């Protein structure tokens, strides 16, 4: 997910391209993928950097 101008773009693919900024990570707890993608849009808007979304399971019950 990346931000260009006033629009946020979602692209398919397992990884961000190497030429894109990669550094750090943010872990969030979200009830489903749609909520996680909403947060990714917010992060892309705030940072103006590409955001990669991946599922993560920590095994905790809440």
N, CA, C and O atoms as a MOPAC input file, in Angstrom:
PM7 MOZYME 1SCF
protein

 N      0.85700 1    -1.14500 1     0.00000 1
 C      0.00000 1     0.00000 1     0.00000 1
 C      0.90700 1     1.21200 1     0.00000 1
 O      1.85100 1     1.29500 1     0.78600 1
 N      0.61500 1     2.15800 1    -0.89100 1
 C      1.42600 1     3.36600 1    -0.91700 1
 C      0.54400 1     4.57200 1    -1.21100 1
 O     -0.58900 1     4.44700 1    -1.67700 1
 N      1.08400 1     5.70100 1    -0.93100 1
 C      0.35300 1     6.96000 1    -1.05800 1
 C      0.97500 1     7.77500 1    -2.18300 1
 O      2.18800 1     7.98600 1    -2.20100 1
 N      0.13900 1     8.24000 1    -3.13500 1
 C      0.59100 1     9.12600 1    -4.20000 1
 C     -0.42400 1    10.24900 1    -4.31000 1
 O     -1.57400 1    10.02800 1    -4.69000 1
 N      0.01200 1    11.45200 1    -3.97400 1
 C     -0.91900 1    12.57400 1    -3.98300 1
 C     -1.98100 1    12.38400 1    -2.93000 1
 O     -1.66800 1    12.14600 1    -1.76300 1
 N     -3.23600 1    12.48700 1    -3.32700 1
 C     -4.34900 1    12.31300 1    -2.40400 1
 C     -4.92100 1    10.90600 1    -2.42200 1
 O     -5.94200 1    10.65200 1    -1.78200 1
 N     -4.28700 1     9.98600 1    -3.14000 1
 C     -4.82800 1     8.63700 1    -3.28100 1
 C     -3.90800 1     7.59800 1    -2.64000 1
 O     -2.68700 1     7.75200 1    -2.62000 1
 N     -4.52600 1     6.53500 1    -2.11700 1
 C     -3.80100 1     5.39100 1    -1.58500 1
 C     -3.98800 1     4.23600 1    -2.54800 1
 O     -5.11300 1     3.92400 1    -2.93700 1
 N     -2.88800 1     3.59700 1    -2.93800 1
 C     -2.94300 1     2.50600 1    -3.89000 1
 C     -2.60700 1     1.19200 1    -3.21500 1
 O     -1.66100 1     1.11800 1    -2.43000 1
 N     -3.37300 1     0.15400 1    -3.51400 1
 C     -3.12600 1    -1.19400 1    -3.01500 1
 C     -2.64600 1    -2.03400 1    -4.18200 1
 O     -3.25900 1    -2.02800 1    -5.24900 1
 N     -1.55700 1    -2.75400 1    -3.98800 1
 C     -1.03400 1    -3.62100 1    -5.03200 1
 C     -0.90000 1    -5.03300 1    -4.49300 1
 O     -0.66300 1    -5.23300 1    -3.30100 1
 N     -1.05300 1    -6.01200 1    -5.37500 1
 C     -0.85800 1    -7.40600 1    -4.99100 1
 C      0.62800 1    -7.71800 1    -5.04700 1
 O      1.38800 1    -7.06700 1    -5.76300 1
 N      1.01400 1    -8.69000 1    -4.30700 1
 C      2.41000 1    -9.11700 1    -4.34000 1
 C      2.85300 1    -9.54300 1    -2.96100 1
 O      2.38100 1    -9.01400 1    -1.95400 1
 N      3.75700 1   -10.49500 1    -2.91600 1
 C      4.19100 1   -10.97400 1    -1.60500 1
 C      5.11700 1    -9.99700 1    -0.87900 1
 O      5.19300 1   -10.03300 1     0.34900 1
 N      5.82700 1    -9.12200 1    -1.61100 1
 C      6.79900 1    -8.24500 1    -0.96900 1
 C      6.81400 1    -6.87400 1    -1.64200 1
 O      6.43300 1    -6.72500 1    -2.80300 1
 N      7.25800 1    -5.89100 1    -0.88900 1
 C      7.49400 1    -4.57200 1    -1.47900 1
 C      8.70900 1    -4.66500 1    -2.39700 1
 O      9.60500 1    -5.47800 1    -2.16900 1
 N      8.73800 1    -3.83400 1    -3.43100 1
 C      9.88200 1    -3.83400 1    -4.33100 1
 C     11.12100 1    -3.34000 1    -3.59600 1
 O     11.02000 1    -2.52500 1    -2.67900 1
 N     12.27700 1    -3.82800 1    -3.99400 1
 C     13.51800 1    -3.46100 1    -3.34300 1
 C     13.82300 1    -1.97900 1    -3.40800 1
 O     14.48700 1    -1.44600 1    -2.51900 1
 N     13.34700 1    -1.30000 1    -4.44900 1
 C     13.63000 1     0.12900 1    -4.57500 1
 C     12.78800 1     0.96300 1    -3.61000 1
 O     13.06300 1     2.14500 1    -3.40700 1
 N     11.76600 1     0.35300 1    -3.02000 1
 C     10.90000 1     1.06300 1    -2.08500 1
 C     11.53600 1     1.08700 1    -0.69400 1
 O     12.35600 1     0.23000 1    -0.36300 1
 N     11.15500 1     2.05900 1     0.10300 1
 C     11.68200 1     2.19400 1     1.46400 1
 C     11.25200 1     1.00800 1     2.31700 1
 O     10.06500 1     0.68900 1     2.38500 1
 N     12.19200 1     0.36800 1     2.95600 1
 C     11.89300 1    -0.72000 1     3.87300 1
 C     12.63400 1    -0.42800 1     5.17600 1
 O     13.85800 1    -0.29900 1     5.17500 1
 N     11.91600 1    -0.32500 1     6.26600 1
 C     12.58200 1    -0.09800 1     7.53300 1
 C     11.59300 1    -0.05400 1     8.67000 1
 O     10.63100 1     0.71200 1     8.64000 1
 N     11.82700 1    -0.87100 1     9.66800 1
 C     10.94200 1    -0.91100 1    10.82200 1
 C      9.65900 1    -1.67700 1    10.53600 1
 O      9.41000 1    -2.11400 1     9.41200 1
 N      8.85500 1    -1.82800 1    11.57900 1
 C      7.57200 1    -2.49300 1    11.41100 1
 C      6.62500 1    -2.04400 1    12.50400 1
 O      7.04400 1    -1.54900 1    13.55000 1
 N      5.36000 1    -2.22300 1    12.24800 1
 C      4.31000 1    -1.91000 1    13.20400 1
 C      3.42500 1    -3.13600 1    13.33500 1
 O      2.95700 1    -3.67000 1    12.33000 1
 N      3.19200 1    -3.58500 1    14.54900 1
 C      2.31400 1    -4.72900 1    14.79500 1
 C      1.03600 1    -4.20100 1    15.42200 1
 O      1.07400 1    -3.48800 1    16.42400 1
 N     -0.09900 1    -4.55500 1    14.82300 1
 C     -1.39600 1    -4.15300 1    15.36300 1
 C     -2.25300 1    -5.39300 1    15.55900 1
 O     -2.02300 1    -6.42200 1    14.92400 1
 N     -3.23100 1    -5.29300 1    16.42900 1
 C     -4.21900 1    -6.35900 1    16.59800 1
 C     -5.48200 1    -5.87700 1    15.89600 1
 O     -6.03500 1    -4.83300 1    16.24100 1
 N     -5.93200 1    -6.64400 1    14.91000 1
 C     -7.11500 1    -6.26900 1    14.13300 1
 C     -8.02600 1    -7.48800 1    14.01500 1
 O     -7.54300 1    -8.61100 1    13.87600 1
 N     -9.34100 1    -7.27400 1    14.07100 1
 C    -10.26500 1    -8.40200 1    14.01000 1
 C    -10.30700 1    -9.08200 1    12.64600 1
 O    -10.66900 1   -10.25500 1    12.55900 1
 N     -9.94400 1    -8.36900 1    11.57700 1
 C     -9.95000 1    -8.97000 1    10.24700 1
 C     -9.06100 1    -8.16700 1     9.30100 1
 O     -8.54800 1    -7.11000 1     9.66900 1
 N     -8.88100 1    -8.67500 1     8.07900 1
 C     -8.00700 1    -8.05500 1     7.09500 1
 C     -8.48500 1    -6.66300 1     6.69600 1
 O     -7.66600 1    -5.76700 1     6.49100 1
 N     -9.79000 1    -6.47100 1     6.58200 1
 C    -10.30800 1    -5.15600 1     6.19300 1
 C     -9.89800 1    -4.06500 1     7.18300 1
 O     -9.53400 1    -2.96300 1     6.77300 1
 N     -9.95500 1    -4.36100 1     8.46700 1
 C     -9.54600 1    -3.39300 1     9.48600 1
 C     -8.03900 1    -3.15300 1     9.40000 1
 O     -7.58300 1    -2.01600 1     9.52600 1
 N     -7.27000 1    -4.21300 1     9.18800 1
 C     -5.82100 1    -4.06200 1     9.04600 1
 C     -5.47700 1    -3.18900 1     7.84100 1
 O     -4.56700 1    -2.36300 1     7.91500 1
 N     -6.19700 1    -3.36500 1     6.73500 1
 C     -5.95700 1    -2.54300 1     5.54800 1
 C     -6.33600 1    -1.08800 1     5.78600 1
 O     -5.67900 1    -0.18700 1     5.26600 1
 N     -7.39100 1    -0.84700 1     6.56800 1
 C     -7.74600 1     0.53100 1     6.92600 1
 C     -6.61000 1     1.19400 1     7.69600 1
 O     -6.27500 1     2.35000 1     7.43900 1
 N     -6.01600 1     0.46400 1     8.63900 1
 C     -4.88300 1     1.00300 1     9.39300 1
 C     -3.68700 1     1.23700 1     8.47900 1
 O     -2.96900 1     2.22400 1     8.63600 1
 N     -3.47000 1     0.34100 1     7.53100 1
 C     -2.35600 1     0.50800 1     6.59100 1
 C     -2.54300 1     1.77600 1     5.76300 1
 O     -1.57900 1     2.49300 1     5.49300 1
 N     -3.78000 1     2.05100 1     5.36100 1
 C     -4.05100 1     3.29300 1     4.62400 1
 C     -3.72100 1     4.51600 1     5.47100 1
 O     -3.14000 1     5.48400 1     4.97900 1
 N     -4.09400 1     4.46700 1     6.74600 1
 C     -3.79500 1     5.57800 1     7.65100 1
 C     -2.28300 1     5.76300 1     7.80800 1
 O     -1.79000 1     6.89100 1     7.79200 1
 N     -1.55000 1     4.65500 1     7.96000 1
 C     -0.09600 1     4.73900 1     8.09700 1
 C      0.55600 1     5.27100 1     6.82800 1
 O      1.48000 1     6.08200 1     6.89900 1
 N      0.08300 1     4.82000 1     5.66300 1
 C      0.63500 1     5.30600 1     4.39400 1
 C      0.39000 1     6.80200 1     4.24300 1
 O      1.24500 1     7.52800 1     3.73600 1
 N     -0.77700 1     7.25900 1     4.68200 1
 C     -1.09300 1     8.68100 1     4.61900 1
 C     -0.20700 1     9.47300 1     5.57200 1
 O      0.31200 1    10.52600 1     5.20100 1
 N     -0.03300 1     8.98800 1     6.77900 1
 C      0.73100 1     9.70800 1     7.79800 1
 C      2.23100 1     9.74000 1     7.48300 1
 O      2.89200 1    10.75200 1     7.71400 1
 N      2.76300 1     8.63700 1     6.95700 1
 C      4.20400 1     8.54400 1     6.75100 1
 C      4.62700 1     8.83900 1     5.31700 1
 O      5.79700 1     9.12800 1     5.06500 1
 N      3.68900 1     8.76800 1     4.37500 1
 C      3.94100 1     8.87900 1     2.92800 1
 C      4.90700 1     7.80500 1     2.43200 1
 O      5.56300 1     7.98600 1     1.40600 1
 N      4.99700 1     6.68800 1     3.15800 1
 C      5.85800 1     5.57400 1     2.77800 1
 C      5.01700 1     4.36600 1     2.39800 1
 O      3.87600 1     4.25400 1     2.84600 1
 N      5.55300 1     3.45000 1     1.57500 1
 C      4.82700 1     2.21700 1     1.25900 1
 C      4.62500 1     1.38200 1     2.52000 1
 O      5.51400 1     1.31000 1     3.36800 1
 N      3.46400 1     0.75600 1     2.64300 1
 C      3.13500 1    -0.09400 1     3.78600 1
 C      2.82800 1    -1.49100 1     3.26500 1
 O      2.03300 1    -1.65800 1     2.34000 1
 N      3.45700 1    -2.48100 1     3.86000 1
 C      3.21100 1    -3.87700 1     3.49700 1
 C      2.41400 1    -4.52700 1     4.62700 1
 O      2.78000 1    -4.41100 1     5.79600 1
 N      1.32800 1    -5.20700 1     4.27700 1
 C      0.46200 1    -5.84300 1     5.27800 1
 C      0.65900 1    -7.35000 1     5.20800 1
 O      0.54900 1    -7.95800 1     4.14300 1
 N      0.95300 1    -7.94300 1     6.36600 1
 C      1.10400 1    -9.40000 1     6.45600 1
 C      0.37800 1    -9.89400 1     7.69100 1
 O      0.38500 1    -9.22800 1     8.72600 1
 N     -0.25500 1   -11.06300 1     7.59000 1
 C     -0.89700 1   -11.62900 1     8.78400 1
 C      0.16700 1   -12.12400 1     9.76000 1
 O      1.24600 1   -12.56600 1     9.36800 1
 N     -0.17400 1   -12.03400 1    11.03500 1
 C      0.74500 1   -12.46300 1    12.09300 1
 C     -0.10500 1   -13.05400 1    13.20300 1
 O     -1.08000 1   -12.43400 1    13.62900 1
 N      0.24300 1   -14.23200 1    13.67500 1
 C     -0.51300 1   -14.88300 1    14.73300 1
 C      0.41000 1   -15.04500 1    15.93100 1
 O      1.44400 1   -15.70700 1    15.83700 1
 N      0.03400 1   -14.43300 1    17.07400 1
 C      0.89300 1   -14.50600 1    18.24500 1
 C      0.50900 1   -15.61400 1    19.21200 1
 O      1.26800 1   -15.90500 1    20.13700 1
 N     -0.64400 1   -16.23900 1    19.02600 1
 C     -1.05800 1   -17.32200 1    19.89200 1
 C     -1.74600 1   -16.89100 1    21.16400 1
 O     -2.21000 1   -17.74400 1    21.92100 1
 N     -1.83200 1   -15.58900 1    21.43200 1
 C     -2.50700 1   -15.09000 1    22.63700 1
 C     -4.00900 1   -15.09000 1    22.42300 1
 O     -4.49200 1   -14.93000 1    21.30200 1
 N     -4.73300 1   -15.26900 1    23.50300 1
 C     -6.19900 1   -15.30300 1    23.43200 1
 C     -6.84600 1   -13.95800 1    23.70200 1
 O     -8.03100 1   -13.92500 1    24.03300 1
 N     -6.16400 1   -12.89400 1    23.58300 1
 C     -6.84400 1   -11.61900 1    23.73500 1
 C     -6.21000 1   -10.71400 1    24.66300 1
 O     -6.69700 1    -9.60300 1    24.87300 1

